Amino acid sequence: MKLLCPGPTSVNEEVIKAMANCKTNPDLDPEYKIFHRNMEKKISKLLNTKATSFIMLGEGILGLEASIVSLMEKGERVLVIYNGFFGEGFADYVRFYGGEAVKYEDDFRHGINLEKLENFLEKDHDFKIATMVHCETPSGLTNDIEAICTLLKKYNILTIVDSVSAMGGEKINFDSSNVDCLLGGSQKCISAPAGLTLVTLSESAKEKIENRKEEIPSYYMNFKNHYDCSFAPFPYTMNENLVYALDKALDITLESDFANLHEKYASSTREVFTKAGFELYPKDSFSNTVTAVLVPEEHNSSEIELALQKKGIIIGKGVGPLKENIIRIGHMGQNINYENFEELYSSLDEVFEELNIKTNESLLELFKKTNVK
């Protein structure tokens, strides 16, 4: 199957070979610790920072929950900023661990409106933490985390950003963005196997952890156990195979102009669908990693998705209320190459003809006219 969905993404052969290595005992070999810490520095390099980065053994959702566990204390008010399906999910973690989640909902078809958020904060800014999503994959939106987090910093609010679907595919400067906790996943734009969470913390976030009144109510999800473990190199046995794979995937990402490549294919994808007569779901703040396209009213996402799968291509349909209303194309990580998208558009032309979905022009021909090659 060709993967042109919003992740997990295809994995490079070199990354697969790296994952096959079994070299040592990560618990006991001091050389492994050196290798591991150097790999973590590559995460920081990807984010243009020297801030502390580390990995956790578990898919990206682990990092989202762990960020609340580690940074929030019982009774604290947390501002949950969201304009998509995943952003609202932070409220559950806040509730699970005894915090007070105050939801701030914005339009799901637009990026977070900074002026409206500032008006809200002028009236109520008594929050210890604010959470948000960088790229909302269900709706194909990317929020301006630098503008939003800089605003929140004015009110001394610590910021947690889910960048699982953006890290590696969007340009990120951790320091200038004023993010305190940035969370990524191995299986999206970086194109390593699923199973690792990537975490980068500011000094302010580490100070918040150090100055807690109560202990962090977890061992596995305790951030400090990962960046300052006093009793062993790591808080648990690392999966060296996944770490070797991530190390190689980071090398490939850092050696290329990855963010610009994502931007190029995102622009091309939007151009193809709009010129073919489709409406994009977002109205602005378009993601560079996934494009969400509205399906004509008399059709549904599942029929397009299943017809493409029969041709050997996997794309995504909607999530939640949008489940049958949109299709999502992932221009993400190792999925991005000209041949993959040629095959995608050729197959979509066939599927649309089979389903009697009218287009202004062949998607394949429109793609060939874009400047991605």
N, C-alpha and C positions, 0 to 999 in steps of 0.2 A: 504493500500500500504506500502511496505517496501521501505524506502528511502536509496538508496546507490548512491546518486547523490552528486555533489559538493555543497550542501547546497540549501535551508535550511535543517537542520537535524532533526532527531527525537527528541522529547522532553520527558524527564523522567517524570514518573507519579508524583514524588514528586514535580517537577517543576510546573506541571499543577495544582496540589493541592495548591501550594503557590500562583499561579496566581489568584486563585479563591477568595483569601482573599480581603475583603473590610473593612479596619480597622478604617480609619480616614479621615481627610481632610488634604492633604499634604501641602496646602497653609497656614493653621492656626495652626496646631499641632506642637509645638516645639520638641516633641519626634520623630516625623517623620523625621525632619531634621537631628537629631542625627543618626537615623537608616540609612538614605540615605547616609550621609557622611561616615559612617562605611562601607557601601556596596562599595562605590567608592574606599576606601582604599584596598579592596580585589582585584580590578583591578590592582592596583600598586603592590600588593603582587604577583600576577600572573606573573608580568613582572620583579620581583626581584628588585624593586625600591621603594623609598619613594617619588618619583616625584608626582606632581599633576595629579590626574586622575578625570574625571567626565564623566557623560553621557548626551547625547542629545536625546530628544524625536523625533525619526525619524530613518529610516533605514540607513545602513552604508554609502550609497552614500551622505547623508546629511553631514557627517563628512568630506568627501573628498572635497566637494565644500566649506564647512565652513572653512577648513584649509587655502584655498587660500584667501577667503574673510577676514579672521582674520589676516593672517600673511603677505600678499602681499599688497603693495601699488601701485597705478597707475604708470605706466612707468617702473617698476622694471623688470629686466630680470630674468626669471625663467628657469632653466635647467630641461627639462622633459626627464628623463631617462626611456627608456622602451624597453622591449623585449617580449611584449605581447599586447593583445587587450586592456586590461584595463589601462595599464600604459600610453598609448598615450592619454587617455581621460582627463588627467590633463590639457593638452594644451587648451582644450575648456574652462575650468574654468578660466585659466589665461587670455585668450582672453576676456571672458565675463566681467571681472572686470578690464580691461584696462592695463594688464601687457603684456610683450613681452615673448612669449613662444619660447624657443630654443629647438627643438627636437633633442634628442640623441638616435638614434635607434641602437639596437644590435640584434644579431641573435635570432629569436624566438625559436630556438631549443636548445639554450645554455643559461646558466646563464650569467649575465653581466660580460664581460671580463674586469677585473680590470686594466690590463696593457694598454689596448686600451683606457679605460676611463681616465687613468692617462696621457697618451699621449695627449689626447684631452684637458684636463684641463691645461696642461702646456702651451698650446697655447692660451686658452681662459678660464678664470676662473672668469670673472667679472659677477658673479651671486649672487643675494641676497638669493635665495632659490633653492633647487633641490627637485624634486619629484620622487618617484619610487613606485613600487609594490613589496611587500615581496613575496607573492605567486600568480603567474599568473594562476588562475584556468583554463582558456581556454586551456593552453598548458601544465599544470602539472609541472611547474617550480617553484623553490623557490630560490630567490636571496640571496646572502650573505650580509645582510644589515649591519652587523658589519664592514666588510671589506670596503664596498662601502661608508658608512657614515663616517667612520674614515678617509678615503681618502678625502672626501668632507670637513670635518672639518679642514683639513690642509689649505684649502683655505678660511676658515671662511664662508662657505656656509651653511645656515640653511637647515635642511633636514625634509621632510615630507614623511612618509612611510604609504602606504595603506597595513595594515596587517589584513584586514577583514577575509581572508580565511586562515590565519596562526595563529593568536592569540589563544593560548590555545593548538594548535596542533604542534607548533614548539617551540624549546627552545629559549627563548628570555630573555636577560639581558639588560634592557633598558639603564642602566647607561653605561655599557662597550660598547654598540653598537653605542654610539654617535648619536642616533636618537634624533631629537628635537620635533617631533610631530608624535606619533604613533596612528594609527586609526584602530579600530576594530568594529565588528558587533556582535550583540547578537545571531544571528541565525546560525552561522557556528560551529566552534569547541566547543564553550561554550555550545551550545545546549539549548539556551533559545528561546522563541518566537521572531520572527522578530519584529523590531520596535524601537530598541535602538542602538545608536552609542556610542562607547567607545573611549574616547580620553585621551591620556597621553602626558603631555608637559614638556619639559626641562625648566630650568630657563632662558636659552638663548631665547627660544621661547616666554616666558612671557615678557622678556625684550624688544623683538622686538615689541610686542603688546603695551607695555607701552610707547615706544618711537616713535610711529607712528606720522607722521606729519599731517595726515588727519584722521578723524574718520573712524572707521570700517563701511563700507556702508551696514550695515544690523543690525537688532535687533536679529532675531531668530538665525542667524549664527555667532553671535559675541561670540567668545570663552570666553572673559572676563566676560560676563554676566552669564556664567555658573560657573566659579571658584571664582569670586569676585563680586557677585551681592550685591550692596549696599542698595537696597531699599526693598528687600524681600528675603526669603530663596532661591527661584528659580526664573528664569526669566519668567516662565509660569507655569501653573498647570501641575504637573507631573502625569503620569499614574502610580498610586501606584501598580496596578496589575502587570504590566510589570516589575516594579522594584523589587517586591517581587519574581517574577519568576527568574529574573537575579541573585538576591542575592542567592537563593537556587542553581541555576546552577553553580555559582561561587564556592559555598561551595563544591559541588560534584567534580568540576574540581580540586580544591585545595587539596582535600582529596586523590586524586588518582595520579598515575604516568602517567599523561595523555600524555605528550609529547613523552615519551618512547613507550606508547601503540600505538600512531599514527605511530611512526617510524617502529615499529614491523609489523603492518598491511600493511604499505606502501611497505616495503621490500618484504613481502609475496606476495602482489598483483603483483608487478613487476616480481617476480620469476615465478608465475603461468603463466602469459601471455607470457613471453619470452620463457619459456620451451614448451608452447603449440604451439609456432611458430609465434607469433605476434611480431610486431615491436613497441616499445614505441616511442611516438612522441618526447619527449625531449632526447637529447643525454647525458646530464649531469644535475647536480643541481636538482635532482628529488625531487618533493614535497612529504612531509610526510602526506599531507591531501587529495591529489587527484592524480590519475594516469590517464594519457592520452595515449590511445592505437590507433594506426592506423588501419583502417578498410581495408580489402583486396580490391584492386582496382575495382573489378567487383561488389562490394556491396556498400551500403551507411549506414550511421549512423542511419537514421530514421527507416529503416526496423528492425534493431536490437533493437532500443529503443522501438518501438511500440510492437514488439513481446514479449519483456520482460514485458511491462506494462500489457499485457493480462495475464501474469502469476503473476501479483501483485507486480512487482518490478520496481522502477524508478531509472534509471541511467541518465547520461547526454550525450548529443551529443556535437559536436563542436560549436564554436562561430565564427561569421564572416566568413572569407574565409575557415575556417576549419569545417564549419557547418556539412558537410556530410562526412568528412574524418576521424574523430576520434570519439571514445566513451570515456567517462570519468567516472571513478569509484571513488566515494567519500568514503574514509576511514576517517571519520570525526566525532568527537564528539560521541553522543549516538548511532550513526549508527554502531559503532564498537562493534561487538560481533561475536563469532564463528558461532552461528546458522544463523545469517543474511548472512554471507559469504558462508556458506554451501549451503544455498538456492539459493544465487546468482549464484554460479558456477554450481550447478545442473541444474538450469534454463537456463544458458548460453549454457551448453552442449546440451540441447534440442533445443534451438533456432538455434545454429550453425548447428545442424543436419537438422533441418527443412529448413534452408536457403542454405544448401549445402556448408557451410564454413568448410573447412578441418582444423583439428588441429592435432598436433603430438601426443597428449594424452588428455584424459579427464581432463578438468579444475578442476572438483571436486576431482579427484584422486590426481592431482598435489597439490591442496590445502591441502589435508590431510597429505601430506608428508612434508609440511612446519612446522615450529616450533612455531606456534602462540598460540596453545592451552595450 
